[in-house]
Amino acid sequence: MAKLLGQQELAHGSLPILIPGLLPEMKLAYVREKERATVLAPAESNAKGGCEETKKTCNKVRMRSMCGRYAQSLGAEELVESFDLAGSTLDQSLPLNWNIAPTNEIYIIRSESDSRILDSASWGIIAPWQKSMVEARASQSHAINARSESIHEKPTFRHAFRTSRCLIPATGYYEWATSLGKYPPKQPFYISHEDGDQLSIAGIWSSWQSEKGVVIQSAAIITREAVGELATIHSRMPVFMPRDRWQGWLDTEARDINRLVKLMDLAEPDAGLVAQPVSARVNVVANNGPELIAPIELGEPETLF
């Protein structure tokens, strides 16, 4: 069961406690973000590929999808060791990033020759029908998340789900409180494992080739309905894949839809997770560093910069 760290324990460093009494009904969260240009942001469903479009316009962003930001504080060699991988395709580590955003290059763990290897992909899967590089890049922000309930049906995701599944390692991820809870609306939370272990998020990946022959690997995070205390923050959460299911999940020969769907179904999908309020500095993509995941006492004054 996930735990929410309360104001008193954050101030005094006591053991995590459950915070009861938050309304379970969820509304869409709205988060302000300083942006110079109009771009498309995290989303889960549109008419063609099952993604809700979210728009960032100048200095505002309407957050409709879960897990539109996450953190990875380990380098490639550390991830190879942590996940007991056979090796890596990367010449060097990606930059450490505590504010990973859509279209950023991210780590993925995939199968190759019956072994697990570390690779990278651009966050936001590119649908196979995209004709040009411009269209492909613009489409990515519509497809950073795929719903577990419909991933096997949606044209954007279904082929990758059948043929090229992956794990997306994360140190933790961010969610924003809604106006129905006891927390201030738009309050960001950082969600991670209570023991500091890496999160192994279920994902899909694919390769797309442009009209000029440029090959781009892209990936999406799989989500599900949130449970327990996490549901008091957001209605969705990532699908986590425990170690004893990695082999079955990454098996490229496994094509049975019912079996794959069952692999995503966990008895306690929020086991070991802890949510803690963090600074609103994470709202701005340009902000980065380990201070973004530092817990704060709710109600204390803070600044975005």
MOWO-V499222 format. One record per residue. N is the residue number from 1. RES is the residue in one letter. PHI is phi in whole degrees, 0 to 359 (* if undefined). Layout:
n-><N,N>
res-><RES,RES>
phi-><PHI,PHI>
This chain:
n-><1,2,3,4,5,6,7,8,9,10,11,12,13,14,15,16,17,18,19,20,21,22,23,24,25,26,27,28,29,30,31,32,33,34,35,36,37,38,39,40,41,42,43,44,45,46,47,48,49,50,51,52,53,54,55,56,57,58,59,60,61,62,63,64,65,66,67,68,69,70,71,72,73,74,75,76,77,78,79,80,81,82,83,84,85,86,87,88,89,90,91,92,93,94,95,96,97,98,99,100,101,102,103,104,105,106,107,108,109,110,111,112,113,114,115,116,117,118,119,120,121,122,123,124,125,126,127,128,129,130,131,132,133,134,135,136,137,138,139,140,141,142,143,144,145,146,147,148,149,150,151,152,153,154,155,156,157,158,159,160,161,162,163,164,165,166,167,168,169,170,171,172,173,174,175,176,177,178,179,180,181,182,183,184,185,186,187,188,189,190,191,192,193,194,195,196,197,198,199,200,201,202,203,204,205,206,207,208,209,210,211,212,213,214,215,216,217,218,219,220,221,222,223,224,225,226,227,228,229,230,231,232,233,234,235,236,237,238,239,240,241,242,243,244,245,246,247,248,249,250,251,252,253,254,255,256,257,258,259,260,261,262,263,264,265,266,267,268,269,270,271,272,273,274,275,276,277,278,279,280,281,282,283,284,285,286,287,288,289,290,291,292,293,294,295,296,297,298,299,300,301,302,303,304,305>
res-><M,A,K,L,L,G,Q,Q,E,L,A,H,G,S,L,P,I,L,I,P,G,L,L,P,E,M,K,L,A,Y,V,R,E,K,E,R,A,T,V,L,A,P,A,E,S,N,A,K,G,G,C,E,E,T,K,K,T,C,N,K,V,R,M,R,S,M,C,G,R,Y,A,Q,S,L,G,A,E,E,L,V,E,S,F,D,L,A,G,S,T,L,D,Q,S,L,P,L,N,W,N,I,A,P,T,N,E,I,Y,I,I,R,S,E,S,D,S,R,I,L,D,S,A,S,W,G,I,I,A,P,W,Q,K,S,M,V,E,A,R,A,S,Q,S,H,A,I,N,A,R,S,E,S,I,H,E,K,P,T,F,R,H,A,F,R,T,S,R,C,L,I,P,A,T,G,Y,Y,E,W,A,T,S,L,G,K,Y,P,P,K,Q,P,F,Y,I,S,H,E,D,G,D,Q,L,S,I,A,G,I,W,S,S,W,Q,S,E,K,G,V,V,I,Q,S,A,A,I,I,T,R,E,A,V,G,E,L,A,T,I,H,S,R,M,P,V,F,M,P,R,D,R,W,Q,G,W,L,D,T,E,A,R,D,I,N,R,L,V,K,L,M,D,L,A,E,P,D,A,G,L,V,A,Q,P,V,S,A,R,V,N,V,V,A,N,N,G,P,E,L,I,A,P,I,E,L,G,E,P,E,T,L,F>
phi-><*,289,238,254,280,273,300,293,290,294,283,247,74,282,292,301,231,276,255,274,91,277,293,283,292,248,242,292,271,241,234,279,214,281,227,271,246,277,225,265,247,310,201,234,205,231,298,267,237,78,235,282,277,239,245,260,236,54,252,235,219,257,270,251,254,277,50,270,214,207,236,220,254,251,272,299,297,293,290,302,288,298,260,53,267,285,168,217,272,269,284,208,291,289,300,300,214,259,210,292,239,308,77,296,285,231,280,227,245,224,265,210,53,66,236,264,230,267,218,224,203,276,284,122,287,265,293,296,273,298,264,229,298,299,296,298,295,294,283,300,292,277,223,279,234,236,287,297,290,227,301,281,248,286,304,296,249,295,292,297,298,282,242,215,269,211,249,244,284,214,285,178,222,249,222,243,292,265,287,275,275,278,273,302,305,76,296,283,238,253,243,212,278,299,266,79,292,295,274,253,269,290,213,228,218,203,247,232,245,283,295,259,89,283,262,239,270,223,211,223,271,267,240,216,295,289,230,57,293,296,290,278,257,209,279,236,209,292,273,261,244,294,304,287,247,300,300,294,290,273,298,289,272,281,236,288,299,298,294,294,297,295,297,275,265,250,296,229,295,255,301,79,273,232,248,223,292,227,296,289,298,293,297,261,303,293,284,206,121,297,294,294,261,290,294,239,271,298,101,283,294,208,229,287,235>
